[in-house]
């Protein structure tokens, strides 16, 4: 388990800068179940806008496992590429 994974309104972000990939983990807002997490994937090559690559709903436990797996593969926690609130 890690305490790095928290779900505020902007979500928690991981990046793989060499591949220009980002993952955002946020609480699923359209669900009555509080334990669902939405993982959204983006490709981002500045100065272009991030390009969505897909999304996936998962339980909080699955999200934590995915987060830890990505970090073990070298992904780094980051602030995310989106600062204008476009998503």
PDB file of N, CA, C and O in Angstrom:
ATOM      1  N   UNK A   1       0.842  -1.180   0.000  1.00  0.00           N
ATOM      2  CA  UNK A   1       0.000   0.000   0.000  1.00  0.00           C
ATOM      3  C   UNK A   1       0.883   1.237   0.000  1.00  0.00           C
ATOM      4  O   UNK A   1       2.026   1.208   0.455  1.00  0.00           O
ATOM      5  N   UNK A   2       0.336   2.308  -0.511  1.00  0.00           N
ATOM      6  CA  UNK A   2       1.066   3.570  -0.519  1.00  0.00           C
ATOM      7  C   UNK A   2       0.138   4.698  -0.115  1.00  0.00           C
ATOM      8  O   UNK A   2      -1.058   4.663  -0.404  1.00  0.00           O
ATOM      9  N   UNK A   3       0.682   5.683   0.544  1.00  0.00           N
ATOM     10  CA  UNK A   3      -0.110   6.849   0.911  1.00  0.00           C
ATOM     11  C   UNK A   3      -0.058   7.903  -0.187  1.00  0.00           C
ATOM     12  O   UNK A   3      -0.702   8.945  -0.070  1.00  0.00           O
ATOM     13  N   UNK A   4       0.701   7.648  -1.258  1.00  0.00           N
ATOM     14  CA  UNK A   4       0.823   8.607  -2.356  1.00  0.00           C
ATOM     15  C   UNK A   4      -0.459   8.736  -3.166  1.00  0.00           C
ATOM     16  O   UNK A   4      -0.655   9.743  -3.847  1.00  0.00           O
ATOM     17  N   UNK A   5      -1.329   7.747  -3.106  1.00  0.00           N
ATOM     18  CA  UNK A   5      -2.529   7.753  -3.924  1.00  0.00           C
ATOM     19  C   UNK A   5      -3.667   8.399  -3.155  1.00  0.00           C
ATOM     20  O   UNK A   5      -4.238   7.795  -2.246  1.00  0.00           O
ATOM     21  N   UNK A   6      -3.991   9.624  -3.521  1.00  0.00           N
ATOM     22  CA  UNK A   6      -5.129  10.317  -2.919  1.00  0.00           C
ATOM     23  C   UNK A   6      -5.997  10.849  -4.043  1.00  0.00           C
ATOM     24  O   UNK A   6      -5.508  11.091  -5.147  1.00  0.00           O
ATOM     25  N   UNK A   7      -7.276  11.032  -3.772  1.00  0.00           N
ATOM     26  CA  UNK A   7      -8.225  11.417  -4.809  1.00  0.00           C
ATOM     27  C   UNK A   7      -8.896  12.716  -4.433  1.00  0.00           C
ATOM     28  O   UNK A   7      -9.990  12.716  -3.870  1.00  0.00           O
ATOM     29  N   UNK A   8      -8.259  13.802  -4.737  1.00  0.00           N
ATOM     30  CA  UNK A   8      -8.877  15.106  -4.566  1.00  0.00           C
ATOM     31  C   UNK A   8      -9.622  15.401  -5.859  1.00  0.00           C
ATOM     32  O   UNK A   8      -9.643  14.569  -6.766  1.00  0.00           O
ATOM     33  N   UNK A   9     -10.232  16.574  -5.951  1.00  0.00           N
ATOM     34  CA  UNK A   9     -11.022  16.892  -7.140  1.00  0.00           C
ATOM     35  C   UNK A   9     -10.176  16.844  -8.407  1.00  0.00           C
ATOM     36  O   UNK A   9     -10.679  16.456  -9.461  1.00  0.00           O
ATOM     37  N   UNK A  10      -8.893  17.233  -8.332  1.00  0.00           N
ATOM     38  CA  UNK A  10      -8.046  17.207  -9.524  1.00  0.00           C
ATOM     39  C   UNK A  10      -7.426  15.844  -9.760  1.00  0.00           C
ATOM     40  O   UNK A  10      -6.886  15.593 -10.837  1.00  0.00           O
ATOM     41  N   UNK A  11      -7.492  14.961  -8.779  1.00  0.00           N
ATOM     42  CA  UNK A  11      -6.966  13.623  -8.939  1.00  0.00           C
ATOM     43  C   UNK A  11      -5.489  13.516  -8.640  1.00  0.00           C
ATOM     44  O   UNK A  11      -4.820  14.505  -8.339  1.00  0.00           O
ATOM     45  N   UNK A  12      -5.000  12.311  -8.728  1.00  0.00           N
ATOM     46  CA  UNK A  12      -3.580  12.016  -8.544  1.00  0.00           C
ATOM     47  C   UNK A  12      -3.023  11.635  -9.913  1.00  0.00           C
ATOM     48  O   UNK A  12      -3.679  10.933 -10.682  1.00  0.00           O
ATOM     49  N   UNK A  13      -1.815  12.100 -10.213  1.00  0.00           N
ATOM     50  CA  UNK A  13      -1.221  11.905 -11.533  1.00  0.00           C
ATOM     51  C   UNK A  13       0.085  11.130 -11.455  1.00  0.00           C
ATOM     52  O   UNK A  13       0.848  11.259 -10.498  1.00  0.00           O
ATOM     53  N   UNK A  14       0.326  10.318 -12.488  1.00  0.00           N
ATOM     54  CA  UNK A  14       1.612   9.663 -12.709  1.00  0.00           C
ATOM     55  C   UNK A  14       2.048   9.982 -14.137  1.00  0.00           C
ATOM     56  O   UNK A  14       1.218  10.138 -15.032  1.00  0.00           O
ATOM     57  N   UNK A  15       3.368  10.077 -14.334  1.00  0.00           N
ATOM     58  CA  UNK A  15       3.866  10.345 -15.690  1.00  0.00           C
ATOM     59  C   UNK A  15       4.971   9.373 -16.067  1.00  0.00           C
ATOM     60  O   UNK A  15       5.732   8.897 -15.225  1.00  0.00           O
ATOM     61  N   UNK A  16       5.031   9.099 -17.353  1.00  0.00           N
ATOM     62  CA  UNK A  16       6.124   8.367 -17.965  1.00  0.00           C
ATOM     63  C   UNK A  16       6.659   9.331 -19.023  1.00  0.00           C
ATOM     64  O   UNK A  16       6.265   9.268 -20.187  1.00  0.00           O
ATOM     65  N   UNK A  17       7.558  10.220 -18.607  1.00  0.00           N
ATOM     66  CA  UNK A  17       8.016  11.292 -19.485  1.00  0.00           C
ATOM     67  C   UNK A  17       8.708  10.809 -20.750  1.00  0.00           C
ATOM     68  O   UNK A  17       8.485  11.403 -21.805  1.00  0.00           O
ATOM     69  N   UNK A  18       9.546   9.754 -20.709  1.00  0.00           N
ATOM     70  CA  UNK A  18      10.173   9.313 -21.963  1.00  0.00           C
ATOM     71  C   UNK A  18       9.152   8.940 -23.049  1.00  0.00           C
ATOM     72  O   UNK A  18       9.390   9.158 -24.237  1.00  0.00           O
ATOM     73  N   UNK A  19       8.024   8.381 -22.627  1.00  0.00           N
ATOM     74  CA  UNK A  19       6.984   7.995 -23.587  1.00  0.00           C
ATOM     75  C   UNK A  19       5.902   9.058 -23.734  1.00  0.00           C
ATOM     76  O   UNK A  19       4.976   8.891 -24.527  1.00  0.00           O
ATOM     77  N   UNK A  20       6.009  10.157 -22.975  1.00  0.00           N
ATOM     78  CA  UNK A  20       5.054  11.264 -22.983  1.00  0.00           C
ATOM     79  C   UNK A  20       3.643  10.785 -22.646  1.00  0.00           C
ATOM     80  O   UNK A  20       2.669  11.190 -23.281  1.00  0.00           O
ATOM     81  N   UNK A  21       3.546   9.909 -21.626  1.00  0.00           N
ATOM     82  CA  UNK A  21       2.273   9.361 -21.179  1.00  0.00           C
ATOM     83  C   UNK A  21       1.969   9.828 -19.763  1.00  0.00           C
ATOM     84  O   UNK A  21       2.868   9.994 -18.939  1.00  0.00           O
ATOM     85  N   UNK A  22       0.678  10.039 -19.499  1.00  0.00           N
ATOM     86  CA  UNK A  22       0.210  10.444 -18.181  1.00  0.00           C
ATOM     87  C   UNK A  22      -1.021   9.636 -17.812  1.00  0.00           C
ATOM     88  O   UNK A  22      -1.825   9.289 -18.677  1.00  0.00           O
ATOM     89  N   UNK A  23      -1.171   9.334 -16.515  1.00  0.00           N
ATOM     90  CA  UNK A  23      -2.375   8.686 -15.980  1.00  0.00           C
ATOM     91  C   UNK A  23      -2.939   9.568 -14.882  1.00  0.00           C
ATOM     92  O   UNK A  23      -2.202  10.067 -14.031  1.00  0.00           O
ATOM     93  N   UNK A  24      -4.244   9.755 -14.907  1.00  0.00           N
ATOM     94  CA  UNK A  24      -4.936  10.503 -13.866  1.00  0.00           C
ATOM     95  C   UNK A  24      -5.894   9.551 -13.150  1.00  0.00           C
ATOM     96  O   UNK A  24      -6.673   8.842 -13.788  1.00  0.00           O
ATOM     97  N   UNK A  25      -5.828   9.543 -11.838  1.00  0.00           N
ATOM     98  CA  UNK A  25      -6.726   8.742 -11.001  1.00  0.00           C
ATOM     99  C   UNK A  25      -7.639   9.695 -10.252  1.00  0.00           C
ATOM    100  O   UNK A  25      -7.159  10.537  -9.493  1.00  0.00           O
ATOM    101  N   UNK A  26      -8.959   9.578 -10.450  1.00  0.00           N
ATOM    102  CA  UNK A  26      -9.919  10.422  -9.752  1.00  0.00           C
ATOM    103  C   UNK A  26     -11.078   9.578  -9.249  1.00  0.00           C
ATOM    104  O   UNK A  26     -11.355   8.505  -9.786  1.00  0.00           O
ATOM    105  N   UNK A  27     -11.753  10.068  -8.214  1.00  0.00           N
ATOM    106  CA  UNK A  27     -12.975   9.413  -7.747  1.00  0.00           C
ATOM    107  C   UNK A  27     -14.014   9.526  -8.843  1.00  0.00           C
ATOM    108  O   UNK A  27     -14.123  10.563  -9.497  1.00  0.00           O
ATOM    109  N   UNK A  28     -14.772   8.470  -9.046  1.00  0.00           N
ATOM    110  CA  UNK A  28     -15.802   8.467 -10.087  1.00  0.00           C
ATOM    111  C   UNK A  28     -16.997   9.261  -9.577  1.00  0.00           C
ATOM    112  O   UNK A  28     -17.628   8.875  -8.593  1.00  0.00           O
ATOM    113  N   UNK A  29     -17.306  10.353 -10.234  1.00  0.00           N
ATOM    114  CA  UNK A  29     -18.344  11.278  -9.767  1.00  0.00           C
ATOM    115  C   UNK A  29     -19.752  10.843 -10.119  1.00  0.00           C
ATOM    116  O   UNK A  29     -20.701  11.264  -9.457  1.00  0.00           O
ATOM    117  N   UNK A  30     -19.921  10.017 -11.136  1.00  0.00           N
ATOM    118  CA  UNK A  30     -21.251   9.649 -11.598  1.00  0.00           C
ATOM    119  C   UNK A  30     -21.734   8.330 -11.016  1.00  0.00           C
ATOM    120  O   UNK A  30     -22.523   7.623 -11.643  1.00  0.00           O
ATOM    121  N   UNK A  31     -21.270   8.005  -9.842  1.00  0.00           N
ATOM    122  CA  UNK A  31     -21.628   6.713  -9.269  1.00  0.00           C
ATOM    123  C   UNK A  31     -22.082   6.887  -7.830  1.00  0.00           C
ATOM    124  O   UNK A  31     -21.565   7.735  -7.103  1.00  0.00           O
ATOM    125  N   UNK A  32     -23.037   6.091  -7.431  1.00  0.00           N
ATOM    126  CA  UNK A  32     -23.445   6.098  -6.032  1.00  0.00           C
ATOM    127  C   UNK A  32     -22.455   5.310  -5.180  1.00  0.00           C
ATOM    128  O   UNK A  32     -22.443   5.425  -3.955  1.00  0.00           O
ATOM    129  N   UNK A  33     -21.622   4.502  -5.850  1.00  0.00           N
ATOM    130  CA  UNK A  33     -20.587   3.747  -5.137  1.00  0.00           C
ATOM    131  C   UNK A  33     -19.376   4.642  -4.928  1.00  0.00           C
ATOM    132  O   UNK A  33     -18.793   5.132  -5.895  1.00  0.00           O
ATOM    133  N   UNK A  34     -19.002   4.854  -3.703  1.00  0.00           N
ATOM    134  CA  UNK A  34     -17.893   5.749  -3.367  1.00  0.00           C
ATOM    135  C   UNK A  34     -16.530   5.114  -3.623  1.00  0.00           C
ATOM    136  O   UNK A  34     -15.514   5.810  -3.586  1.00  0.00           O
ATOM    137  N   UNK A  35     -16.487   3.810  -3.879  1.00  0.00           N
ATOM    138  CA  UNK A  35     -15.202   3.138  -4.011  1.00  0.00           C
ATOM    139  C   UNK A  35     -14.727   3.010  -5.456  1.00  0.00           C
ATOM    140  O   UNK A  35     -13.699   2.380  -5.703  1.00  0.00           O
ATOM    141  N   UNK A  36     -15.454   3.595  -6.425  1.00  0.00           N
ATOM    142  CA  UNK A  36     -15.024   3.493  -7.814  1.00  0.00           C
ATOM    143  C   UNK A  36     -14.060   4.620  -8.170  1.00  0.00           C
ATOM    144  O   UNK A  36     -14.273   5.779  -7.815  1.00  0.00           O
ATOM    145  N   UNK A  37     -12.999   4.252  -8.877  1.00  0.00           N
ATOM    146  CA  UNK A  37     -11.962   5.186  -9.309  1.00  0.00           C
ATOM    147  C   UNK A  37     -11.909   5.149 -10.833  1.00  0.00           C
ATOM    148  O   UNK A  37     -11.995   4.080 -11.439  1.00  0.00           O
ATOM    149  N   UNK A  38     -11.767   6.316 -11.446  1.00  0.00           N
ATOM    150  CA  UNK A  38     -11.603   6.407 -12.888  1.00  0.00           C
ATOM    151  C   UNK A  38     -10.128   6.679 -13.184  1.00  0.00           C
ATOM    152  O   UNK A  38      -9.559   7.655 -12.694  1.00  0.00           O
ATOM    153  N   UNK A  39      -9.518   5.812 -13.986  1.00  0.00           N
ATOM    154  CA  UNK A  39      -8.154   6.025 -14.438  1.00  0.00           C
ATOM    155  C   UNK A  39      -8.227   6.468 -15.892  1.00  0.00           C
ATOM    156  O   UNK A  39      -8.737   5.746 -16.748  1.00  0.00           O
ATOM    157  N   UNK A  40      -7.703   7.677 -16.162  1.00  0.00           N
ATOM    158  CA  UNK A  40      -7.701   8.222 -17.515  1.00  0.00           C
ATOM    159  C   UNK A  40      -6.260   8.307 -18.010  1.00  0.00           C
ATOM    160  O   UNK A  40      -5.365   8.719 -17.271  1.00  0.00           O
ATOM    161  N   UNK A  41      -6.044   7.915 -19.261  1.00  0.00           N
ATOM    162  CA  UNK A  41      -4.712   7.909 -19.856  1.00  0.00           C
ATOM    163  C   UNK A  41      -4.621   8.981 -20.938  1.00  0.00           C
ATOM    164  O   UNK A  41      -5.568   9.202 -21.693  1.00  0.00           O
ATOM    165  N   UNK A  42      -3.457   9.647 -21.003  1.00  0.00           N
ATOM    166  CA  UNK A  42      -3.229  10.716 -21.967  1.00  0.00           C
ATOM    167  C   UNK A  42      -1.847  10.586 -22.588  1.00  0.00           C
ATOM    168  O   UNK A  42      -0.901  10.133 -21.943  1.00  0.00           O
ATOM    169  N   UNK A  43      -1.744  10.989 -23.841  1.00  0.00           N
ATOM    170  CA  UNK A  43      -0.451  11.203 -24.491  1.00  0.00           C
ATOM    171  C   UNK A  43      -0.302  12.715 -24.595  1.00  0.00           C
ATOM    172  O   UNK A  43      -1.235  13.404 -25.008  1.00  0.00           O
ATOM    173  N   UNK A  44       0.860  13.232 -24.226  1.00  0.00           N
ATOM    174  CA  UNK A  44       1.043  14.683 -24.231  1.00  0.00           C
ATOM    175  C   UNK A  44       2.414  15.051 -24.749  1.00  0.00           C
ATOM    176  O   UNK A  44       3.436  14.641 -24.199  1.00  0.00           O
ATOM    177  N   UNK A  45       2.420  15.827 -25.811  1.00  0.00           N
ATOM    178  CA  UNK A  45       3.642  16.334 -26.398  1.00  0.00           C
ATOM    179  C   UNK A  45       3.504  17.855 -26.476  1.00  0.00           C
ATOM    180  O   UNK A  45       2.884  18.371 -27.406  1.00  0.00           O
ATOM    181  N   UNK A  46       4.082  18.582 -25.500  1.00  0.00           N
ATOM    182  CA  UNK A  46       3.958  20.041 -25.505  1.00  0.00           C
ATOM    183  C   UNK A  46       4.507  20.636 -26.799  1.00  0.00           C
ATOM    184  O   UNK A  46       5.467  20.093 -27.345  1.00  0.00           O
ATOM    185  N   UNK A  47       3.960  21.691 -27.295  1.00  0.00           N
ATOM    186  CA  UNK A  47       2.927  22.546 -26.697  1.00  0.00           C
ATOM    187  C   UNK A  47       1.509  22.111 -27.050  1.00  0.00           C
ATOM    188  O   UNK A  47       0.562  22.829 -26.728  1.00  0.00           O
ATOM    189  N   UNK A  48       1.326  20.960 -27.701  1.00  0.00           N
ATOM    190  CA  UNK A  48      -0.008  20.490 -28.059  1.00  0.00           C
ATOM    191  C   UNK A  48      -0.823  20.154 -26.818  1.00  0.00           C
ATOM    192  O   UNK A  48      -0.271  19.971 -25.733  1.00  0.00           O
ATOM    193  N   UNK A  49      -2.127  20.074 -26.984  1.00  0.00           N
ATOM    194  CA  UNK A  49      -3.006  19.660 -25.894  1.00  0.00           C
ATOM    195  C   UNK A  49      -2.845  18.164 -25.651  1.00  0.00           C
ATOM    196  O   UNK A  49      -2.507  17.423 -26.574  1.00  0.00           O
ATOM    197  N   UNK A  50      -3.083  17.708 -24.415  1.00  0.00           N
ATOM    198  CA  UNK A  50      -3.048  16.269 -24.139  1.00  0.00           C
ATOM    199  C   UNK A  50      -4.103  15.535 -24.962  1.00  0.00           C
ATOM    200  O   UNK A  50      -5.202  16.046 -25.176  1.00  0.00           O
ATOM    201  N   UNK A  51      -3.762  14.345 -25.418  1.00  0.00           N
ATOM    202  CA  UNK A  51      -4.670  13.536 -26.231  1.00  0.00           C
ATOM    203  C   UNK A  51      -5.157  12.362 -25.384  1.00  0.00           C
ATOM    204  O   UNK A  51      -4.358  11.513 -24.987  1.00  0.00           O
ATOM    205  N   UNK A  52      -6.474  12.305 -25.101  1.00  0.00           N
ATOM    206  CA  UNK A  52      -6.991  11.172 -24.323  1.00  0.00           C
ATOM    207  C   UNK A  52      -6.731   9.856 -25.041  1.00  0.00           C
ATOM    208  O   UNK A  52      -6.907   9.750 -26.255  1.00  0.00           O
ATOM    209  N   UNK A  53      -6.312   8.858 -24.277  1.00  0.00           N
ATOM    210  CA  UNK A  53      -6.027   7.536 -24.823  1.00  0.00           C
ATOM    211  C   UNK A  53      -7.007   6.481 -24.319  1.00  0.00           C
ATOM    212  O   UNK A  53      -6.986   5.339 -24.779  1.00  0.00           O
ATOM    213  N   UNK A  54      -7.853   6.860 -23.385  1.00  0.00           N
ATOM    214  CA  UNK A  54      -8.833   5.916 -22.862  1.00  0.00           C
ATOM    215  C   UNK A  54      -9.030   6.109 -21.371  1.00  0.00           C
ATOM    216  O   UNK A  54      -8.297   6.854 -20.721  1.00  0.00           O
ATOM    217  N   UNK A  55     -10.019   5.432 -20.849  1.00  0.00           N
ATOM    218  CA  UNK A  55     -10.303   5.492 -19.415  1.00  0.00           C
ATOM    219  C   UNK A  55     -10.822   4.138 -18.959  1.00  0.00           C
ATOM    220  O   UNK A  55     -11.267   3.313 -19.758  1.00  0.00           O
ATOM    221  N   UNK A  56     -10.750   3.939 -17.651  1.00  0.00           N
ATOM    222  CA  UNK A  56     -11.158   2.658 -17.079  1.00  0.00           C
ATOM    223  C   UNK A  56     -11.684   2.903 -15.677  1.00  0.00           C
ATOM    224  O   UNK A  56     -11.079   3.643 -14.900  1.00  0.00           O
ATOM    225  N   UNK A  57     -12.809   2.283 -15.353  1.00  0.00           N
ATOM    226  CA  UNK A  57     -13.337   2.314 -13.988  1.00  0.00           C
ATOM    227  C   UNK A  57     -12.824   1.100 -13.242  1.00  0.00           C
ATOM    228  O   UNK A  57     -12.764  -0.003 -13.786  1.00  0.00           O
ATOM    229  N   UNK A  58     -12.456   1.315 -11.988  1.00  0.00           N
ATOM    230  CA  UNK A  58     -11.964   0.206 -11.174  1.00  0.00           C
ATOM    231  C   UNK A  58     -12.269   0.488  -9.716  1.00  0.00           C
ATOM    232  O   UNK A  58     -12.579   1.619  -9.340  1.00  0.00           O
ATOM    233  N   UNK A  59     -12.181  -0.537  -8.908  1.00  0.00           N
ATOM    234  CA  UNK A  59     -12.364  -0.348  -7.477  1.00  0.00           C
ATOM    235  C   UNK A  59     -11.154   0.388  -6.912  1.00  0.00           C
ATOM    236  O   UNK A  59     -10.106   0.458  -7.553  1.00  0.00           O
ATOM    237  N   UNK A  60     -11.302   0.924  -5.729  1.00  0.00           N
ATOM    238  CA  UNK A  60     -10.191   1.625  -5.074  1.00  0.00           C
ATOM    239  C   UNK A  60      -8.993   0.685  -4.901  1.00  0.00           C
ATOM    240  O   UNK A  60      -7.850   1.107  -5.078  1.00  0.00           O
ATOM    241  N   UNK A  61      -9.242  -0.573  -4.559  1.00  0.00           N
ATOM    242  CA  UNK A  61      -8.151  -1.535  -4.387  1.00  0.00           C
ATOM    243  C   UNK A  61      -7.445  -1.807  -5.710  1.00  0.00           C
ATOM    244  O   UNK A  61      -6.216  -1.859  -5.755  1.00  0.00           O
ATOM    245  N   UNK A  62      -8.211  -1.980  -6.790  1.00  0.00           N
ATOM    246  CA  UNK A  62      -7.602  -2.183  -8.109  1.00  0.00           C
ATOM    247  C   UNK A  62      -6.779  -0.963  -8.531  1.00  0.00           C
ATOM    248  O   UNK A  62      -5.706  -1.104  -9.117  1.00  0.00           O
ATOM    249  N   UNK A  63      -7.290   0.240  -8.226  1.00  0.00           N
ATOM    250  CA  UNK A  63      -6.566   1.472  -8.566  1.00  0.00           C
ATOM    251  C   UNK A  63      -5.256   1.553  -7.796  1.00  0.00           C
ATOM    252  O   UNK A  63      -4.229   1.948  -8.347  1.00  0.00           O
ATOM    253  N   UNK A  64      -5.294   1.182  -6.536  1.00  0.00           N
ATOM    254  CA  UNK A  64      -4.081   1.196  -5.726  1.00  0.00           C
ATOM    255  C   UNK A  64      -3.048   0.209  -6.279  1.00  0.00           C
ATOM    256  O   UNK A  64      -1.858   0.516  -6.340  1.00  0.00           O
ATOM    257  N   UNK A  65      -3.511  -0.965  -6.677  1.00  0.00           N
ATOM    258  CA  UNK A  65      -2.608  -1.958  -7.262  1.00  0.00           C
ATOM    259  C   UNK A  65      -2.022  -1.444  -8.580  1.00  0.00           C
ATOM    260  O   UNK A  65      -0.829  -1.617  -8.833  1.00  0.00           O
ATOM    261  N   UNK A  66      -2.846  -0.815  -9.419  1.00  0.00           N
ATOM    262  CA  UNK A  66      -2.378  -0.264 -10.685  1.00  0.00           C
ATOM    263  C   UNK A  66      -1.363   0.855 -10.433  1.00  0.00           C
ATOM    264  O   UNK A  66      -0.321   0.907 -11.087  1.00  0.00           O
ATOM    265  N   UNK A  67      -1.666   1.754  -9.485  1.00  0.00           N
ATOM    266  CA  UNK A  67      -0.766   2.851  -9.106  1.00  0.00           C
ATOM    267  C   UNK A  67       0.600   2.302  -8.698  1.00  0.00           C
ATOM    268  O   UNK A  67       1.634   2.754  -9.190  1.00  0.00           O
ATOM    269  N   UNK A  68       0.590   1.334  -7.805  1.00  0.00           N
ATOM    270  CA  UNK A  68       1.852   0.750  -7.324  1.00  0.00           C
ATOM    271  C   UNK A  68       2.594   0.029  -8.443  1.00  0.00           C
ATOM    272  O   UNK A  68       3.823   0.072  -8.493  1.00  0.00           O
ATOM    273  N   UNK A  69       1.867  -0.631  -9.338  1.00  0.00           N
ATOM    274  CA  UNK A  69       2.481  -1.318 -10.462  1.00  0.00           C
ATOM    275  C   UNK A  69       3.167  -0.326 -11.406  1.00  0.00           C
ATOM    276  O   UNK A  69       4.296  -0.555 -11.841  1.00  0.00           O
ATOM    277  N   UNK A  70       2.483   0.772 -11.719  1.00  0.00           N
ATOM    278  CA  UNK A  70       3.072   1.786 -12.590  1.00  0.00           C
ATOM    279  C   UNK A  70       4.306   2.422 -11.944  1.00  0.00           C
ATOM    280  O   UNK A  70       5.314   2.646 -12.613  1.00  0.00           O
ATOM    281  N   UNK A  71       4.223   2.713 -10.637  1.00  0.00           N
ATOM    282  CA  UNK A  71       5.374   3.296  -9.941  1.00  0.00           C
ATOM    283  C   UNK A  71       6.553   2.328  -9.946  1.00  0.00           C
ATOM    284  O   UNK A  71       7.700   2.752 -10.082  1.00  0.00           O
ATOM    285  N   UNK A  72       6.281   1.034  -9.800  1.00  0.00           N
ATOM    286  CA  UNK A  72       7.350   0.030  -9.826  1.00  0.00           C
ATOM    287  C   UNK A  72       8.007  -0.048 -11.209  1.00  0.00           C
ATOM    288  O   UNK A  72       9.166  -0.444 -11.326  1.00  0.00           O
ATOM    289  N   UNK A  73       7.260   0.330 -12.256  1.00  0.00           N
ATOM    290  CA  UNK A  73       7.804   0.323 -13.613  1.00  0.00           C
ATOM    291  C   UNK A  73       8.513   1.638 -13.953  1.00  0.00           C
ATOM    292  O   UNK A  73       8.976   1.817 -15.079  1.00  0.00           O
ATOM    293  N   UNK A  74       8.598   2.555 -12.986  1.00  0.00           N
ATOM    294  CA  UNK A  74       9.340   3.790 -13.213  1.00  0.00           C
ATOM    295  C   UNK A  74       8.501   5.037 -13.428  1.00  0.00           C
ATOM    296  O   UNK A  74       9.054   6.119 -13.625  1.00  0.00           O
ATOM    297  N   UNK A  75       7.177   4.914 -13.394  1.00  0.00           N
ATOM    298  CA  UNK A  75       6.333   6.096 -13.510  1.00  0.00           C
ATOM    299  C   UNK A  75       6.529   6.954 -12.266  1.00  0.00           C
ATOM    300  O   UNK A  75       6.765   6.431 -11.177  1.00  0.00           O
ATOM    301  N   UNK A  76       6.431   8.275 -12.428  1.00  0.00           N
ATOM    302  CA  UNK A  76       6.659   9.225 -11.332  1.00  0.00           C
ATOM    303  C   UNK A  76       5.389  10.011 -11.023  1.00  0.00           C
ATOM    304  O   UNK A  76       4.623  10.360 -11.921  1.00  0.00           O
ATOM    305  N   UNK A  77       5.182  10.283  -9.739  1.00  0.00           N
ATOM    306  CA  UNK A  77       4.076  11.134  -9.338  1.00  0.00           C
ATOM    307  C   UNK A  77       4.354  12.547  -9.843  1.00  0.00           C
ATOM    308  O   UNK A  77       5.487  13.025  -9.778  1.00  0.00           O
ATOM    309  N   UNK A  78       3.312  13.213 -10.349  1.00  0.00           N
ATOM    310  CA  UNK A  78       3.491  14.550 -10.897  1.00  0.00           C
ATOM    311  C   UNK A  78       2.218  15.370 -10.690  1.00  0.00           C
ATOM    312  O   UNK A  78       1.204  14.865 -10.207  1.00  0.00           O
ATOM    313  N   UNK A  79       2.297  16.639 -11.066  1.00  0.00           N
ATOM    314  CA  UNK A  79       1.145  17.527 -10.930  1.00  0.00           C
ATOM    315  C   UNK A  79       0.149  17.352 -12.084  1.00  0.00           C
ATOM    316  O   UNK A  79      -0.991  17.808 -11.995  1.00  0.00           O
ATOM    317  N   UNK A  80       0.572  16.703 -13.143  1.00  0.00           N
ATOM    318  CA  UNK A  80      -0.315  16.518 -14.297  1.00  0.00           C
ATOM    319  C   UNK A  80      -0.089  17.594 -15.347  1.00  0.00           C
ATOM    320  O   UNK A  80       0.367  18.693 -15.032  1.00  0.00           O
ATOM    321  N   UNK A  81      -0.409  17.276 -16.583  1.00  0.00           N
ATOM    322  CA  UNK A  81      -0.142  18.220 -17.662  1.00  0.00           C
ATOM    323  C   UNK A  81      -1.209  19.288 -17.821  1.00  0.00           C
ATOM    324  O   UNK A  81      -1.010  20.250 -18.563  1.00  0.00           O
ATOM    325  N   UNK A  82      -2.342  19.135 -17.136  1.00  0.00           N
ATOM    326  CA  UNK A  82      -3.482  20.010 -17.382  1.00  0.00           C
ATOM    327  C   UNK A  82      -3.624  21.045 -16.277  1.00  0.00           C
ATOM    328  O   UNK A  82      -3.881  20.694 -15.125  1.00  0.00           O
ATOM    329  N   UNK A  83      -3.466  22.270 -16.609  1.00  0.00           N
ATOM    330  CA  UNK A  83      -3.592  23.329 -15.615  1.00  0.00           C
ATOM    331  C   UNK A  83      -4.746  24.268 -15.929  1.00  0.00           C
ATOM    332  O   UNK A  83      -5.120  25.072 -15.075  1.00  0.00           O
ATOM    333  N   UNK A  84      -5.325  24.195 -17.126  1.00  0.00           N
ATOM    334  CA  UNK A  84      -6.417  25.099 -17.485  1.00  0.00           C
ATOM    335  C   UNK A  84      -7.778  24.554 -17.080  1.00  0.00           C
ATOM    336  O   UNK A  84      -8.785  25.236 -17.270  1.00  0.00           O
ATOM    337  N   UNK A  85      -7.838  23.368 -16.539  1.00  0.00           N
ATOM    338  CA  UNK A  85      -9.116  22.772 -16.160  1.00  0.00           C
ATOM    339  C   UNK A  85      -9.943  22.382 -17.378  1.00  0.00           C
ATOM    340  O   UNK A  85     -11.171  22.465 -17.335  1.00  0.00           O
ATOM    341  N   UNK A  86      -9.304  21.961 -18.456  1.00  0.00           N
ATOM    342  CA  UNK A  86     -10.016  21.638 -19.683  1.00  0.00           C
ATOM    343  C   UNK A  86     -10.646  20.260 -19.652  1.00  0.00           C
ATOM    344  O   UNK A  86     -11.453  19.941 -20.525  1.00  0.00           O
ATOM    345  N   UNK A  87     -10.305  19.436 -18.677  1.00  0.00           N
ATOM    346  CA  UNK A  87     -10.898  18.086 -18.649  1.00  0.00           C
ATOM    347  C   UNK A  87     -11.975  17.994 -17.629  1.00  0.00           C
ATOM    348  O   UNK A  87     -12.583  16.935 -17.467  1.00  0.00           O
TER     349      UNK A  87
END
